[in-house]
Amino acid sequence: MNLDKIFHLKENNTNVKTEILAGVTTFMTMAYILAVNPNILAEAGMYHGAVFTATALAAFIGTLCMAIFANYPFALAPGMGLNAYFAYTVVLQMGYSWKVALAAVLVEGIIFILLSLLSVREAIFDAIPYNLKKAVSVGIGLFIAFIGLQNAKVVIGGSTLLSLFSLDGYNKNLAAAAGGKDFVAASMNDVGITVLLAIIGIIITGIMVVKNVKGNILWGILITWVLGIICQFAGLYVPNPELGFYSLLPDFSAGIIPSLSPIFAKFSLEGVPILEFVVIVFAFLFVDLFDTLGTLIGVSSKANMLDKDGKLPRIKGALLADAVGTTAGAVLGTSTTTTFVESSSGVAEGGRTGLTAVTTAVLFGLSLFLSPIFLAIPSFATAPALVIVGFYMLSAVTDINFADAAEGIPAFICIAAMPFFYSISEGISMGVLSYVFLNLLTGKAKKISPVMYVLAVLFVLKYLLI
């Protein structure tokens, strides 16, 4: 098989080794979804083991579609935020069954397929100004670095809203969450040591970046994980399942692939008014649309994949892969499948073609058989990767024209909104709204495209009605 002809490796200045390494890196930075997604959807009453299988298969199908439809190094999986909306809002807050939520995801996926084929999503992407696209890249960098620090508990809630980790501060948060009831206190042998390991991992990964070590991000993950295992053997790290700190060693005692039958194609519209169902679908649609666009803009901008007009070639294929992944995921039994911002870790390793995506997809497929290994990698071990990728993406800030305040102010608002509001889509909406209003009210309306006006109206309606 001539991989160069299939993926155009030479044309994209890459090779098989680089692409495979990039694919492995992408997988390692997003493999956490295999553990997190089943836990979140289990809160909605879904079968934990079946959701794990659905998550792995949805990621496999979606990522493979990205390689086939667009030849891009982007990976897909059930998205964070969207799974939380599925479980905590639609099911637990609004009171509908998870079958209703799955039906909403299915409808969203079908609508996305139509929008992608009709190039509506592509028109939205192309209408976003160049400086705003760069701002999205920078904002995503800050956002994922923040996620990494938060997941590793380096950053915790405090009297100043956020603060640096301290054991007393962490236990105060646990006490507050317990609401006066008894709770299990954390110690330096569980959360404390993992915070130190995450910081050490960031330093080690940073050193390898400075030294231009090939595969530095992947090595950073593995070295941090191995250091954790050593600490567990030495008694410095003691698993505390009640606080979410588990053994770092793979457990092969339950290695059978869980059946999909409890959740496969289980759709229902029972007990949901049609208007409320439309609102649920729109919320899924809205968040997925702009999270996907934001990720594609940010990652492709960092990889220099945009053309001279700031457009992404073959974006229709990339968006179609996202839509097909969502639809397939809903049938399998999981929440919205979307393009992952962690794809930027593989891009940072040199991934430029669909071979990177194929590698990631294959690993998601293999994870069905070797899941104990991948699920044993903790969040503190992937935190260094997210922080370093954030550094890479932040460099796009030098491309933003801050000399023109009408361009620079919306870019700044977009950048700040993503980590502060904990949402890529909110960052985009704030950027679009500020760009349209600022240019419209200062006599620069001619530079605003019709699609930007439409987006601004939709964003305003979103805040008024939802």
C-alpha positions as CSV (number, residue, x, y, z in Angstrom):
1,M,0.0,0.0,0.0
2,N,1.4,3.4,-1.1
3,L,0.6,5.6,1.9
4,D,2.1,8.6,0.2
5,K,-0.4,8.4,-2.7
6,I,-3.3,7.9,-0.3
7,F,-2.4,10.7,2.2
8,H,-0.2,12.9,0.1
9,L,2.6,12.8,2.7
10,K,5.4,14.5,0.6
11,E,3.0,17.2,-0.5
12,N,2.3,18.0,3.1
13,N,6.0,17.8,4.1
14,T,5.6,14.8,6.4
15,N,6.4,11.1,6.6
16,V,4.9,7.9,7.9
17,K,6.9,7.9,11.1
18,T,5.9,11.4,12.0
19,E,2.3,10.8,11.2
20,I,2.1,7.7,13.3
21,L,3.8,9.3,16.3
22,A,1.4,12.3,16.0
23,G,-1.5,9.9,15.9
24,V,-0.3,8.1,19.0
25,T,0.2,11.5,20.8
26,T,-3.3,12.7,19.9
27,F,-4.8,9.5,21.2
28,M,-2.8,9.7,24.5
29,T,-4.0,13.2,25.2
30,M,-7.7,12.4,24.6
31,A,-7.8,8.8,25.8
32,Y,-9.2,10.2,29.1
33,I,-12.6,10.4,27.4
34,L,-12.8,6.6,27.5
35,A,-13.0,6.9,31.3
36,V,-14.7,10.2,31.8
37,N,-17.6,9.8,29.3
38,P,-19.0,6.6,30.7
39,N,-18.9,8.1,34.2
40,I,-20.8,11.2,33.2
41,L,-23.5,9.4,31.2
42,A,-23.8,6.8,33.9
43,E,-25.2,9.7,36.0
44,A,-28.0,9.9,33.5
45,G,-28.8,6.2,34.2
46,M,-27.0,4.7,31.3
47,Y,-25.0,1.4,31.5
48,H,-21.4,2.3,32.3
49,G,-19.7,-0.6,30.4
50,A,-21.9,-0.1,27.3
51,V,-21.1,3.6,27.2
52,F,-17.4,2.8,27.2
53,T,-17.8,0.6,24.2
54,A,-20.0,3.2,22.4
55,T,-17.4,5.9,23.2
56,A,-14.5,3.9,21.7
57,L,-16.5,3.0,18.6
58,A,-17.9,6.5,18.0
59,A,-14.3,7.9,18.3
60,F,-13.1,5.2,15.9
61,I,-15.8,5.9,13.3
62,G,-15.7,9.7,13.5
63,T,-11.9,9.9,13.3
64,L,-11.7,7.4,10.4
65,C,-14.3,9.6,8.6
66,M,-12.1,12.6,9.1
67,A,-9.2,10.8,7.4
68,I,-11.4,9.5,4.5
69,F,-13.5,12.7,3.9
70,A,-10.8,15.4,4.5
71,N,-7.3,13.9,4.9
72,Y,-6.8,16.0,8.0
73,P,-5.0,15.0,11.3
74,F,-8.0,15.8,13.5
75,A,-9.6,13.3,15.9
76,L,-13.2,13.0,17.1
77,A,-14.8,11.6,20.2
78,P,-17.8,12.3,22.4
79,G,-17.2,15.9,23.5
80,M,-16.7,17.2,27.0
81,G,-19.3,19.8,27.9
82,L,-21.8,18.2,25.5
83,N,-21.9,15.1,27.6
84,A,-22.4,17.2,30.7
85,Y,-25.3,19.0,29.0
86,F,-26.7,15.6,28.0
87,A,-26.6,14.1,31.6
88,Y,-26.9,17.1,34.0
89,T,-29.2,19.4,32.1
90,V,-31.5,17.3,29.8
91,V,-31.8,14.3,32.1
92,L,-31.2,15.3,35.7
93,Q,-32.4,18.9,35.5
94,M,-35.1,18.8,32.8
95,G,-36.2,15.4,33.9
96,Y,-36.3,13.6,30.6
97,S,-34.9,10.1,30.0
98,W,-31.5,9.5,28.5
99,K,-33.4,8.0,25.5
100,V,-34.9,11.4,24.8
101,A,-31.4,12.9,25.0
102,L,-30.1,10.3,22.6
103,A,-32.9,11.1,20.1
104,A,-32.0,14.8,20.3
105,V,-28.4,13.9,19.5
106,L,-29.5,11.8,16.5
107,V,-31.6,14.7,15.1
108,E,-28.7,17.1,15.6
109,G,-26.4,14.8,13.7
110,I,-28.8,14.5,10.8
111,I,-29.3,18.3,10.6
112,F,-25.5,18.6,10.7
113,I,-25.1,16.3,7.8
114,L,-27.5,18.4,5.7
115,L,-25.8,21.6,6.7
116,S,-22.4,20.2,5.8
117,L,-23.5,18.9,2.4
118,L,-25.2,22.3,1.7
119,S,-21.9,24.1,2.7
120,V,-23.8,26.2,5.3
121,R,-21.2,25.4,8.0
122,E,-18.4,26.1,5.5
123,A,-19.8,29.5,4.8
124,I,-19.9,30.3,8.5
125,F,-16.2,29.2,8.8
126,D,-15.1,31.3,5.8
127,A,-17.0,34.4,7.1
128,I,-15.0,34.7,10.3
129,P,-12.3,37.4,10.0
130,Y,-8.7,36.4,9.9
131,N,-7.8,38.1,13.2
132,L,-10.7,36.5,14.9
133,K,-9.6,33.1,13.6
134,K,-6.1,33.7,15.2
135,A,-7.8,34.8,18.4
136,V,-9.7,31.5,18.5
137,S,-6.5,29.6,18.3
138,V,-5.0,31.6,21.2
139,G,-8.1,31.3,23.3
140,I,-8.2,27.6,22.8
141,G,-4.6,27.4,23.9
142,L,-5.4,29.2,27.2
143,F,-8.5,27.1,27.6
144,I,-6.9,23.7,27.3
145,A,-3.9,24.7,29.4
146,F,-6.4,25.7,32.1
147,I,-8.3,22.4,31.7
148,G,-4.9,20.5,32.2
149,L,-4.1,22.5,35.3
150,Q,-7.6,22.0,36.7
151,N,-7.8,18.3,36.0
152,A,-4.4,17.9,37.7
153,K,-5.8,19.9,40.7
154,V,-2.9,22.4,40.3
155,V,-5.7,25.0,40.1
156,I,-8.6,24.7,42.5
157,G,-11.5,26.9,43.7
158,G,-10.7,29.3,46.5
159,S,-11.6,32.6,48.2
160,T,-10.4,34.4,45.1
161,L,-12.6,32.2,42.8
162,L,-9.5,30.3,41.7
163,S,-6.2,29.6,43.5
164,L,-3.1,27.6,43.5
165,F,-3.4,24.1,45.0
166,S,-3.1,23.8,48.8
167,L,-4.2,20.7,50.8
168,D,-6.2,22.9,53.2
169,G,-7.9,24.7,50.4
170,Y,-8.8,21.4,48.6
171,N,-10.3,19.9,51.8
172,K,-12.3,23.1,52.4
173,N,-13.8,22.6,49.0
174,L,-14.6,19.0,49.8
175,A,-16.2,20.1,53.1
176,A,-18.3,22.7,51.3
177,A,-19.5,20.2,48.7
178,A,-20.4,17.8,51.5
179,G,-22.8,20.4,53.0
180,G,-22.0,19.7,56.6
181,K,-22.1,15.9,56.1
182,D,-19.1,13.6,56.8
183,F,-16.6,13.5,53.9
184,V,-13.3,11.8,53.1
185,A,-10.4,14.2,53.5
186,A,-7.6,14.3,51.0
187,S,-3.9,14.0,51.9
188,M,-0.5,14.4,50.4
189,N,-0.5,10.7,49.5
190,D,-3.4,11.1,47.1
191,V,-4.2,14.5,45.6
192,G,-1.0,16.1,47.0
193,I,1.5,13.9,45.3
194,T,-0.4,14.0,42.0
195,V,-0.2,17.8,41.9
196,L,3.6,17.5,42.4
197,L,3.8,14.9,39.7
198,A,1.9,17.1,37.2
199,I,4.2,20.0,37.9
200,I,7.3,17.8,37.5
201,G,5.8,16.5,34.3
202,I,5.3,20.0,32.9
203,I,8.9,20.8,33.7
204,I,10.2,17.5,32.1
205,T,8.1,18.1,29.0
206,G,9.2,21.7,28.8
207,I,12.9,20.6,28.9
208,M,12.3,18.1,26.1
209,V,10.6,20.8,24.0
210,V,13.6,23.1,24.5
211,K,15.9,20.3,23.5
212,N,13.7,19.5,20.5
213,V,13.2,15.9,21.5
214,K,11.0,14.1,19.0
215,G,7.8,13.1,20.5
216,N,8.3,15.3,23.5
217,I,4.6,15.6,24.4
218,L,4.0,11.8,24.2
219,W,7.2,11.2,26.2
220,G,6.0,13.7,28.8
221,I,2.7,11.8,29.3
222,L,4.5,8.4,29.6
223,I,7.3,9.6,31.9
224,T,4.8,11.4,34.2
225,W,2.6,8.2,34.4
226,V,5.6,6.0,35.1
227,L,6.8,8.4,37.9
228,G,3.3,8.0,39.3
229,I,3.6,4.2,39.2
230,I,7.0,4.4,41.0
231,C,5.4,6.5,43.7
232,Q,2.6,4.0,44.1
233,F,5.1,1.2,44.6
234,A,7.1,3.3,47.0
235,G,4.0,4.1,49.0
236,L,4.1,7.9,48.2
237,Y,0.9,7.6,46.2
238,V,-1.9,5.7,47.9
239,P,-5.1,5.2,45.8
240,N,-8.2,6.7,47.3
241,P,-11.2,5.7,45.2
242,E,-13.6,7.7,47.3
243,L,-11.9,10.9,46.1
244,G,-11.4,9.6,42.6
245,F,-7.8,8.6,42.9
246,Y,-7.4,5.1,41.6
247,S,-4.5,2.6,41.1
248,L,-2.2,3.7,38.3
249,L,-1.6,0.0,37.4
250,P,-3.6,-1.5,34.5
251,D,-6.2,-4.0,35.7
252,F,-6.9,-6.8,33.2
253,S,-9.3,-8.7,35.5
254,A,-12.3,-7.4,33.5
255,G,-11.0,-7.5,30.0
256,I,-14.2,-8.5,28.1
257,I,-15.7,-5.9,25.8
258,P,-19.0,-4.8,27.3
259,S,-22.1,-5.3,25.1
260,L,-23.8,-2.3,23.4
261,S,-27.3,-3.9,23.7
262,P,-28.5,-1.9,26.7
263,I,-28.1,1.4,24.9
264,F,-27.9,0.7,21.1
265,A,-30.4,2.7,19.1
266,K,-32.6,3.3,22.2
267,F,-34.4,6.4,21.2
268,S,-37.6,7.9,22.6
269,L,-39.8,11.0,22.4
270,E,-42.1,9.9,25.2
271,G,-43.2,12.7,27.5
272,V,-41.4,15.6,25.8
273,P,-43.3,18.5,24.3
274,I,-42.2,19.1,20.7
275,L,-41.1,22.7,21.4
276,E,-38.9,21.7,24.3
277,F,-37.4,18.9,22.2
278,V,-36.6,21.5,19.5
279,V,-34.8,23.6,22.2
280,I,-32.8,20.6,23.3
281,V,-31.8,19.8,19.8
282,F,-30.9,23.5,19.1
283,A,-28.7,23.6,22.3
284,F,-26.8,20.5,21.1
285,L,-26.6,21.9,17.6
286,F,-25.4,25.3,18.7
287,V,-22.6,24.2,21.1
288,D,-21.4,21.5,18.7
289,L,-21.3,23.8,15.7
290,F,-19.2,26.4,17.3
291,D,-17.0,24.1,19.4
292,T,-16.2,22.2,16.1
293,L,-15.6,25.4,14.1
294,G,-13.5,26.8,16.9
295,T,-11.4,23.7,17.1
296,L,-10.9,23.5,13.3
297,I,-10.0,27.2,13.1
298,G,-7.6,27.0,16.1
299,V,-5.8,23.8,15.2
300,S,-5.6,24.4,11.5
301,S,-4.4,27.9,12.1
302,K,-1.6,26.6,14.3
303,A,-0.7,24.0,11.6
304,N,-0.6,26.6,8.9
305,M,-3.3,24.8,7.0
306,L,-5.3,27.9,6.1
307,D,-4.9,29.3,2.6
308,K,-3.9,32.9,1.8
309,D,-7.5,34.0,2.3
310,G,-7.6,32.4,5.8
311,K,-9.9,29.5,4.6
312,L,-9.5,25.8,5.4
313,P,-9.4,23.7,2.2
314,R,-11.6,20.6,2.3
315,I,-13.5,21.9,5.3
316,K,-16.7,20.4,3.9
317,G,-15.2,16.9,4.4
318,A,-14.0,17.8,7.9
319,L,-17.5,19.1,8.9
320,L,-19.2,16.1,7.3
321,A,-17.0,13.7,9.3
322,D,-18.1,15.5,12.5
323,A,-21.7,15.2,11.5
324,V,-21.5,11.5,10.6
325,G,-19.6,10.8,13.8
326,T,-22.4,12.5,15.8
327,T,-25.1,10.5,14.1
328,A,-23.2,7.2,14.4
329,G,-22.5,7.9,18.0
330,A,-26.1,8.5,18.8
331,V,-27.1,5.2,17.3
332,L,-24.3,3.5,19.3
333,G,-25.5,5.2,22.5
334,T,-23.4,8.1,23.4
335,S,-23.6,11.9,23.4
336,T,-22.5,14.3,20.6
337,T,-19.2,13.2,18.9
338,T,-17.1,16.2,17.9
339,T,-13.7,17.3,16.8
340,F,-11.3,17.3,19.7
341,V,-9.1,20.3,20.5
342,E,-6.6,17.8,21.8
343,S,-5.9,17.1,18.1
344,S,-3.5,20.0,18.4
345,S,-1.1,17.8,20.4
346,G,-0.7,15.6,17.3
347,V,-0.4,18.6,15.1
348,A,2.3,20.0,17.4
349,E,4.2,16.7,16.8
350,G,4.1,17.2,13.1
351,G,0.8,15.5,12.1
352,R,-0.5,17.0,8.8
353,T,-2.6,14.3,7.1
354,G,-5.3,11.7,7.5
355,L,-2.7,9.1,8.4
356,T,-2.5,10.8,11.8
357,A,-6.2,10.4,12.2
358,V,-6.2,6.8,11.0
359,T,-3.5,6.0,13.6
360,T,-5.7,7.6,16.3
361,A,-8.8,5.8,15.1
362,V,-7.0,2.4,15.2
363,L,-5.8,3.0,18.7
364,F,-9.4,3.8,19.7
365,G,-10.4,0.5,18.2
366,L,-7.6,-1.3,20.0
367,S,-8.7,0.3,23.2
368,L,-11.7,-2.0,23.2
369,F,-9.3,-4.9,23.8
370,L,-6.6,-3.1,25.9
371,S,-8.8,-0.6,27.7
372,P,-7.2,-1.3,31.2
373,I,-3.9,0.1,29.9
374,F,-5.3,3.3,28.4
375,L,-7.8,3.9,31.3
376,A,-4.9,3.7,33.8
377,I,-3.4,6.9,32.5
378,P,-4.5,9.5,35.0
379,S,-5.4,13.2,34.3
380,F,-2.2,14.4,36.1
381,A,-0.2,12.6,33.5
382,T,-2.0,14.2,30.5
383,A,-1.9,17.7,32.2
384,P,1.7,18.5,31.0
385,A,0.6,17.7,27.4
386,L,-2.3,20.1,27.5
387,V,-0.2,22.9,29.1
388,I,2.5,22.6,26.5
389,V,0.0,22.5,23.6
390,G,-1.5,25.6,25.1
391,F,1.9,27.2,24.8
392,Y,2.2,26.2,21.2
393,M,-1.2,27.6,20.3
394,L,-0.6,30.8,22.3
395,S,2.1,31.8,19.8
396,A,-0.6,32.7,17.2
397,V,-1.2,35.9,19.2
398,T,1.7,37.5,17.4
399,D,-0.3,37.3,14.1
400,I,-3.2,39.3,15.5
401,N,-3.3,43.0,14.3
402,F,-3.7,44.7,17.7
403,A,-2.7,48.0,16.1
404,D,-6.2,48.2,14.6
405,A,-8.5,48.4,17.7
406,A,-11.6,47.4,15.7
407,E,-9.8,44.1,15.0
408,G,-7.8,43.8,18.2
409,I,-10.5,44.4,20.8
410,P,-12.9,41.6,19.5
411,A,-9.8,39.3,19.3
412,F,-8.9,40.1,22.9
413,I,-12.5,39.5,24.1
414,C,-12.6,36.2,22.2
415,I,-9.3,35.1,23.8
416,A,-10.3,36.1,27.3
417,A,-13.9,34.7,27.1
418,M,-12.8,31.1,26.4
419,P,-10.9,30.3,29.7
420,F,-13.0,32.8,31.8
421,F,-16.4,31.4,30.6
422,Y,-14.9,27.8,30.3
423,S,-16.3,27.5,26.8
424,I,-14.9,27.6,23.2
425,S,-18.4,28.4,21.8
426,E,-18.9,31.3,24.3
427,G,-15.5,32.8,23.3
428,I,-16.5,32.6,19.6
429,S,-19.9,34.2,20.3
430,M,-18.4,37.0,22.3
431,G,-15.8,37.6,19.6
432,V,-18.4,37.7,16.8
433,L,-20.8,40.0,18.7
434,S,-18.0,42.5,19.7
435,Y,-16.6,42.5,16.2
436,V,-20.0,43.2,14.6
437,F,-21.1,45.9,17.1
438,L,-17.7,47.6,17.3
439,N,-17.3,47.9,13.5
440,L,-21.0,48.7,12.9
441,L,-21.0,51.5,15.4
442,T,-17.7,53.0,14.2
443,G,-18.6,53.4,10.6
444,K,-16.8,50.2,9.3
445,A,-19.9,48.2,8.4
446,K,-18.6,47.5,4.9
447,K,-16.0,45.0,6.2
448,I,-18.7,42.9,8.0
449,S,-19.9,40.0,5.9
450,P,-23.6,39.1,5.7
451,V,-23.0,35.8,7.5
452,M,-21.4,37.7,10.4
453,Y,-24.6,39.7,10.8
454,V,-26.6,36.5,10.8
455,L,-24.4,35.0,13.4
456,A,-24.6,38.1,15.6
457,V,-28.4,38.0,15.4
458,L,-28.4,34.3,16.3
459,F,-26.1,34.8,19.2
460,V,-28.3,37.6,20.6
461,L,-31.4,35.4,20.3
462,K,-29.5,32.6,22.0
463,Y,-28.8,34.8,25.1
464,L,-32.3,36.2,25.1
465,L,-34.2,32.9,24.7
466,I,-32.0,30.1,26.0
